[in-house]
Amino acid sequence: MKLGKRPGGFGESKFKPLAKINLAAVAVVLVVLKLVGVIHWGWLWIFSPLWIPFALVAAIAAVVAVGYTAVIPGLIIRDLWKRRRGR
């Protein structure tokens, strides 16, 4: 009987992605294509595989932060209002 890691353990996923895309490799390919003259995109879009994931995480974090700061004070005010009316 072979002992080994079973799938689905801590930190492991049972699902394997269809293709692992290394975003740094994609950026390198785009830089090479730009320098060779095959594509005529702006440098912002050439390096987009590197910055778009970070921008998405930052946008999601901002939405969560704004939601948190909007909801929590509202709950506190509602609770205080209920206590005040209950007197």
DRENPA-3360 file (N, C-alpha, C; in nm, 2 decimals, always signed):
BEGIN
1 = MKLGKRPG = +0.08/-0.12/+0.00/+0.00/+0.00/+0.00/+0.09/+0.12/+0.00 ~ +0.07/+0.21/-0.10/+0.15/+0.33/-0.11/+0.09/+0.44/-0.02 ~ +0.17/+0.50/+0.05/+0.13/+0.62/+0.13/+0.17/+0.74/+0.05 ~ +0.08/+0.83/+0.04/+0.11/+0.96/-0.03/+0.01/+1.06/+0.01 ~ +0.03/+1.18/-0.05/-0.07/+1.28/-0.02/-0.20/+1.25/-0.10 ~ -0.30/+1.27/-0.02/-0.43/+1.25/-0.09/-0.48/+1.38/-0.14 ~ -0.55/+1.39/-0.25/-0.60/+1.51/-0.30/-0.71/+1.57/-0.21 ~ -0.72/+1.69/-0.20/-0.82/+1.76/-0.11/-0.77/+1.78/+0.03;
9 = GFGESKFK = -0.64/+1.75/+0.05/-0.59/+1.78/+0.18/-0.57/+1.93/+0.21 ~ -0.52/+1.97/+0.32/-0.50/+2.11/+0.35/-0.42/+2.18/+0.25 ~ -0.47/+2.28/+0.19/-0.39/+2.36/+0.09/-0.39/+2.30/-0.05 ~ -0.46/+2.19/-0.07/-0.46/+2.13/-0.20/-0.60/+2.14/-0.26 ~ -0.61/+2.14/-0.39/-0.74/+2.14/-0.45/-0.77/+2.01/-0.53 ~ -0.89/+1.97/-0.53/-0.92/+1.85/-0.61/-0.93/+1.88/-0.75 ~ -0.96/+2.01/-0.78/-0.97/+2.05/-0.92/-0.84/+2.10/-0.98 ~ -0.81/+2.06/-1.10/-0.69/+2.10/-1.17/-0.73/+2.20/-1.28;
17 = PLAKINLA = -0.66/+2.31/-1.29/-0.70/+2.40/-1.40/-0.67/+2.34/-1.53 ~ -0.74/+2.38/-1.63/-0.72/+2.33/-1.76/-0.58/+2.37/-1.82 ~ -0.55/+2.49/-1.79/-0.42/+2.54/-1.83/-0.36/+2.64/-1.73 ~ -0.24/+2.62/-1.69/-0.18/+2.71/-1.60/-0.10/+2.82/-1.68 ~ -0.15/+2.94/-1.67/-0.09/+3.04/-1.75/+0.00/+3.13/-1.66 ~ +0.13/+3.13/-1.69/+0.22/+3.21/-1.61/+0.21/+3.36/-1.67 ~ +0.16/+3.45/-1.59/+0.14/+3.58/-1.64/+0.27/+3.66/-1.67 ~ +0.37/+3.62/-1.60/+0.50/+3.68/-1.63/+0.55/+3.64/-1.76;
25 = AVAVVLVV = +0.53/+3.51/-1.80/+0.57/+3.46/-1.93/+0.49/+3.53/-2.04 ~ +0.36/+3.55/-2.01/+0.28/+3.62/-2.11/+0.33/+3.76/-2.13 ~ +0.37/+3.83/-2.02/+0.42/+3.97/-2.04/+0.55/+3.97/-2.11 ~ +0.64/+3.87/-2.09/+0.77/+3.86/-2.16/+0.74/+3.84/-2.31 ~ +0.65/+3.75/-2.34/+0.61/+3.73/-2.49/+0.56/+3.86/-2.55 ~ +0.47/+3.93/-2.48/+0.42/+4.06/-2.53/+0.53/+4.16/-2.55 ~ +0.63/+4.17/-2.46/+0.74/+4.26/-2.47/+0.82/+4.22/-2.59 ~ +0.85/+4.09/-2.61/+0.93/+4.05/-2.73/+0.85/+4.09/-2.86;
33 = LKLVGVIH = +0.72/+4.06/-2.86/+0.64/+4.09/-2.98/+0.64/+4.24/-3.01 ~ +0.64/+4.32/-2.90/+0.64/+4.47/-2.92/+0.78/+4.51/-2.97 ~ +0.89/+4.46/-2.92/+1.02/+4.50/-2.96/+1.05/+4.45/-3.10 ~ +1.00/+4.34/-3.14/+1.02/+4.29/-3.28/+0.93/+4.37/-3.38 ~ +0.83/+4.43/-3.33/+0.74/+4.51/-3.42/+0.62/+4.44/-3.47 ~ +0.59/+4.32/-3.41/+0.47/+4.24/-3.45/+0.34/+4.31/-3.40 ~ +0.34/+4.36/-3.28/+0.23/+4.43/-3.22/+0.26/+4.57/-3.20 ~ +0.16/+4.66/-3.20/+0.19/+4.80/-3.19/+0.10/+4.86/-3.07;
41 = WGWLWIFS = +0.10/+4.79/-2.96/+0.02/+4.83/-2.85/+0.10/+4.92/-2.76 ~ +0.03/+4.99/-2.67/+0.10/+5.08/-2.58/+0.16/+4.99/-2.47 ~ +0.27/+5.05/-2.40/+0.34/+4.97/-2.30/+0.25/+4.94/-2.18 ~ +0.15/+5.02/-2.16/+0.05/+5.00/-2.05/-0.02/+4.86/-2.07 ~ -0.05/+4.83/-2.20/-0.12/+4.70/-2.23/-0.02/+4.59/-2.24 ~ +0.10/+4.62/-2.27/+0.20/+4.51/-2.28/+0.22/+4.45/-2.14 ~ +0.23/+4.54/-2.04/+0.25/+4.49/-1.90/+0.12/+4.47/-1.83 ~ +0.01/+4.47/-1.89/-0.12/+4.45/-1.83/-0.13/+4.31/-1.76;
49 = PLWIPFAL = -0.07/+4.20/-1.81/-0.08/+4.08/-1.74/-0.02/+4.08/-1.60 ~ +0.07/+4.18/-1.58/+0.13/+4.19/-1.45/+0.05/+4.28/-1.35 ~ -0.02/+4.38/-1.40/-0.08/+4.48/-1.31/-0.23/+4.45/-1.30 ~ -0.30/+4.39/-1.40/-0.44/+4.37/-1.39/-0.48/+4.28/-1.27 ~ -0.42/+4.17/-1.24/-0.46/+4.10/-1.12/-0.45/+4.18/-0.99 ~ -0.34/+4.26/-0.98/-0.33/+4.34/-0.86/-0.44/+4.45/-0.86 ~ -0.48/+4.50/-0.97/-0.58/+4.60/-0.98/-0.72/+4.54/-0.94 ~ -0.74/+4.42/-0.99/-0.87/+4.35/-0.95/-0.87/+4.33/-0.80;
57 = VAAIAAVV = -0.77/+4.28/-0.74/-0.76/+4.26/-0.60/-0.78/+4.39/-0.52 ~ -0.72/+4.50/-0.57/-0.74/+4.63/-0.50/-0.88/+4.68/-0.52 ~ -0.94/+4.66/-0.63/-1.08/+4.70/-0.65/-1.17/+4.62/-0.56 ~ -1.15/+4.49/-0.55/-1.24/+4.41/-0.46/-1.22/+4.45/-0.32 ~ -1.10/+4.48/-0.28/-1.07/+4.52/-0.14/-1.13/+4.66/-0.11 ~ -1.13/+4.75/-0.21/-1.19/+4.88/-0.20/-1.34/+4.87/-0.18 ~ -1.41/+4.78/-0.26/-1.55/+4.76/-0.25/-1.59/+4.71/-0.11 ~ -1.51/+4.61/-0.07/-1.54/+4.55/+0.07/-1.52/+4.66/+0.18;
65 = AVGYTAVI = -1.41/+4.74/+0.16/-1.38/+4.84/+0.27/-1.49/+4.94/+0.27 ~ -1.54/+4.99/+0.15/-1.65/+5.09/+0.15/-1.77/+5.03/+0.20 ~ -1.80/+4.90/+0.16/-1.92/+4.84/+0.21/-1.92/+4.82/+0.37 ~ -1.80/+4.79/+0.42/-1.79/+4.77/+0.56/-1.81/+4.90/+0.63 ~ -1.74/+5.01/+0.58/-1.76/+5.14/+0.65/-1.89/+5.20/+0.63 ~ -1.97/+5.16/+0.53/-2.11/+5.21/+0.51/-2.21/+5.13/+0.60 ~ -2.19/+5.00/+0.61/-2.28/+4.92/+0.68/-2.27/+4.92/+0.83 ~ -2.15/+4.91/+0.88/-2.13/+4.91/+1.03/-2.18/+5.03/+1.10;
73 = PGLIIRDL = -2.15/+5.15/+1.05/-2.20/+5.27/+1.12/-2.36/+5.27/+1.12 ~ -2.41/+5.23/+1.00/-2.56/+5.22/+0.99/-2.62/+5.13/+1.10 ~ -2.55/+5.01/+1.12/-2.60/+4.92/+1.22/-2.59/+4.98/+1.36 ~ -2.49/+5.05/+1.39/-2.47/+5.11/+1.52/-2.57/+5.22/+1.54 ~ -2.60/+5.30/+1.44/-2.70/+5.41/+1.45/-2.84/+5.35/+1.47 ~ -2.87/+5.24/+1.40/-3.00/+5.17/+1.41/-3.01/+5.12/+1.55 ~ -2.91/+5.06/+1.60/-2.91/+5.00/+1.74/-2.93/+5.11/+1.84 ~ -2.86/+5.22/+1.83/-2.88/+5.33/+1.92/-3.02/+5.39/+1.91;
81 = WKRRRGR = -3.07/+5.40/+1.79/-3.21/+5.45/+1.77/-3.31/+5.36/+1.84 ~ -3.30/+5.23/+1.82/-3.39/+5.14/+1.89/-3.38/+5.15/+2.04 ~ -3.26/+5.16/+2.09/-3.25/+5.18/+2.24/-3.31/+5.31/+2.29 ~ -3.29/+5.41/+2.21/-3.35/+5.54/+2.25/-3.50/+5.54/+2.25 ~ -3.56/+5.48/+2.15/-3.70/+5.47/+2.13/-3.76/+5.37/+2.24 ~ -3.68/+5.28/+2.28/-3.73/+5.18/+2.38/-3.75/+5.24/+2.52 ~ -3.70/+5.35/+2.55/-3.70/+5.41/+2.68/-3.84/+5.45/+2.72;
% end
